[in-house]
């Protein structure tokens, strides 16, 4: 018995060591590297497979994003599924779904290629290409199950991340507060994402100051550290092909130098093969994740040894609760100094004690972001008596004036350079004044002042001058304007339109925009081809030079996901004008009205294949002598003024009448990303008194086909179309470059 006791006493220290080994605390450090950080997911798959339980996680940049979600309770396979479903182009570019924008915001964001701050008439530049709002929204949605956890050590796995103070150049350890905001700050890649304010500090990418926080992880109690390094290696001179490559190389000098010491502090160091990938290679996500898994499997035996020492601390994987319904019974707002609470509530479409889905909440946040009035919209859901309090922290934009630029070419207006000046909050907090000046072959301008009252009646004023010169068949002029002549095939028509409107509008059933107002229009239509005088001693080259006064109303619906290359959605645009008075240059005016409407439906039955079906109709009631506002069909384009209607197979202003009905079927195949092949077929009946005679319900008098190629670019769509009509046996090429304006 004494011998056994003596042996136990001798073995006691070794038993203590064994117990200590079984309690080993494992830390995981994940470096930044942009898209290359997806390799962390592959390594995590192998770690889980080996049975290791991670006790602490620290990361920077993309390592912070992956690490935060893993620390929140997601498994590696769940993370794999999440990142495969993400559209990183939308995420990085902060694209706001078109459905979240008002009609004014849609028009405002679909014709400018470049927007710059212009306060005090000084051109500024944004602090990043993206505000990072979509990344914040994603992390916030994925961590909603954490409730009001503000201490990151209370997460399923204790976590921290690194950010960089852009004013002092010092690292900042983030281990409390809003997890979504902390991770967004750590991943705010300079020049790509704007810096983020946290506790009075302006923070950017953690990789700038500490891209591999191994020491900080050790200081928090990690006894054995697994490190995954996806940082760049230095490039040779052949790879340094541009300014971005050189700047990246310079920024890597310090981090690569630091890694020599940090590798020594890492017990198991993993360096996935990420050659051939860049910080923005998100489209190659599957291959990057696989590279991490391959690198992890090289250490699988070491992992299994560690897992054996943790056998007494294994935990079952807890399923993250799926929150489908969110009942919000309270709202707190911080930072809304200029915009009233009612304005924010209206944009969010928030009703208390009403069940929302996460999609509904995200759409409300997008609607608030679409105004452009806020640099950041931070929010969290705090549990409150079987419901939630929506706590919002807003950062209002200090930029109120903007300079916007765009370029365009088409076959009617020819070349044009657009310079826009936009001023917000000039009279009222929620107003916008915008002036477009178009310089080029045809001078034009557009002015709009709009007071946005959301679901109440909004008020607007518009003014425009539009002009173009176009060759028109003489038979067309003779038939519609009563001009006689001989030996003339074609004449050049100068068309000038000066229109002013005052209107009110509101949203109807939350998806329709309904408006009405008063309009003054001055039309001057002339031709230098004809220079004689008519029987009333007026130049026959002047077809009209009259002011028209009208009342109008409209109803719009637009749920297309893209204006130029939609893949889904509905469209409706109905307009009615009652022309009451005129200065009557041709002395033939009497009251008349014009009604027109268009409806379209877009569906994508197969991947990359889209079908668009649309129909239009228009007619005039009343005076049959005033033909200048008749419907004129022909050509290709967007945003035509008055009653000009595009129609494949015929040149611009080739077909005319006081009524028409048109159908269009268009097929679009995205042959590769943002490159489209389109095939179109349209048909129409056009004439005078088309609907009263019943001629609209006959076989089409006019048909046309078109085959085109289009590319989506930062300047807008680049398109070339060849159209043909079997009736006139002629083909036409149409070209356009850039956003239409």
C-alpha positions, 0 to 999 in steps of 0.5 A: 500500500505504501508503494502504491501511495509512493508511486501516486505521489511521483506521478502527481505532477505528470497527472497535472501536466496531462490535465493541463494539456487537456485544458489547452486554450486554442486561439485562431488568428485570421489575417486580412487579404480581401477576397483571398480571406475566403480561404479562411473558410476552407481552413475552418472546414478542416479544423472542424473535421479534426474536432478542435474547439476554438476558444478565441478568435482575432482577425483583421479586415476579411479575417475579421468578417469571417472570424466574427461570423464563426464566433457568432455560431456559424459553422464553416459549411454554413459560411461556405453557403452564405458566401456562395450566395452573396453578390459581391459586386452589389455588396462592394459597390453599395448598389441599392436595389432600384425598387427601394428608390422613389421615381425621382431617385431612379431618374436622378441616379440613371444618367450620371457617370460621375458624382463629386461633392461641390460644396462652396464651389470646390470640387471634392472627392469621396473618401471611398468608392463605397460607404460600406452600407451593404456590408454593414447590412449583411453582418447586421442581418447575419448576427441578429440572433445575438440580440443585445450582446455588446461585449464580444467576449460573450459571443459563442467564441470570444472575439476581437478585431483590429482597426486603424485610427486614420488620424494617428496611425495607431491600431485600435482593438475592437472588442465591444459595441456593435459587432456589425460596425466593428467588423465593417471598420476592420474591413474598410479597405482604404480608397474602396470603403469610406472610414467609419466613426466609432467612439469618436475615432475615424477608423479604417482597415485593420490590415494597415496597422496590424494585419495578423494580431497574434500577440493580442490573441496570446495576451487574451489567454490563448495557449496554442495559436493557429494562424491563417495568413492570406497576405500578399507576397511581394511581386517581381517587376514583371507583375508591377503593371500599374499604379495600384500594383505599386501602391499595394507593393509598398503597403506590403513592405511593412506587413511582410517584414512584421510576419517574420516575427509573427510566424515565430509566435504562431504554433501552427502557421498556415499559408494557403496558395493564393497566387493568382488571386487579388483582393477583389477576386470574389468571383473566384470564391470557390477556388479560394475556399478550396485553396484554404481547405488544401492548406488546412489538410496539410496540418490535419494530423497536428489538428487531431493531436490538439483535439485529443487534448480537448476531449473533455471540452467538446460542445455540440454545434448549436443551431442558429435560430432563424428569425423570420418575423420581427415585431418592432414596438419602439424606435430610437434615433440618434444623429438626426439633426436636420431630418425630422423623425416623421421623415425617417419613419416615412422612408422606413415605412415603419409601423409599430407592433407589426410583423416584419421580415428581415427583407422588409427591414432591409428594404426600409434601410435601403429606402433611407439610404437611397436618399443620399442624405446619410453617410452611414445608417447604423442600426441594431435590434434590441429585444424588448418584451417579446418584440424589438426596439429598433435603435438607429444611429444616423450619420448625416451627410455634410455634403449638400452640393454636388457636381455630376458629369456624363457623356452621351452619343446617339443618332438624334442628339449626336454628341453631348456632355452633361454637366449637372449641379445639384443642391440639397436643402436649399430652402427646405430640409428635404428639397432638391434643386437640380440643373442639367446643362447639355453641351454638344451638337444640340444644346439642352437644359433640364431644371427640377426643384422637388420637395420630397414629402414621402407618402404625403403630397410632394411638390415639384417644378420642372423646366426644360429646353430641348432641341435637335435637327433631323432629316425627315422624308418630305412625304411625311412633312407634306402629309402631316403639316400640309407643306407642298413642294416638288423635287424634294425627297428629304428636308432638315427639320429643326425642332425646339421645345421649351416646357415648364411644369408645376406639379404635385405627386404622391404614392398610391398603394405604395407602388404607384406614383400619381401626379397632376399639374399645369404645363406651358410648352413653346414649340418652334419647328422650322426647316432651312430647306424651305425658304418661301412665304405662304399665302399669309406672308409667313415663311413656309419654313416655319411649321409652328411657333406656338405656346400651348397651355395644358393641364395634365395627370399621370400614373406610373409604376416601375419595378424593373430591376434595371432601366436599360437591361432589366431581368424582371419587373413590371412597368406602367406609364399613363399620361393625359394632357388637356390642351386648353389654350394656345398662342396659335401661330397657324390660326387653327387651334381649338381645345384637344386632349392627348392620352397615352399609356405603356405597359411592360413585363420582363421575366427571366425564364432561364439563367442569363435569358430575359424576355420583355413583352410590352405594349403602347397605345396613344390617341388624340381627342378633339381638334384635328388641325393641330398636328404638331403634337401627333405621335411620330414613330421610328428609331431607337432611344430612351427618354424621348420628349413629347410624342416621339416613339421608338420603333425598329425598322424605320428611321426617326420620325418616319411614321405619324398619326393622331393615334397608334398601337404598338407591341414589342417582344424582345429577347436578351441573352447575357452572353457573359457578364454585362454583355448582351445580345438582343433580338427584337420584333415590334409591330404597330398600326398608326393613323388618324382616328385609328380607334374610332374607325376600328383600324387598330384591330387589324393585321399590323401595317408596320413591322420591324426587327432588330439585332443588337449588342450592348455592354454595361459600363461605368459611362452607361450602356454602349449599344449597336443595333441593326434594324430592318423592316420588310415593308420598306426593304431598308435597314438602319443602324442605331448607335448609342454611347452612355446614359440617356439624358 
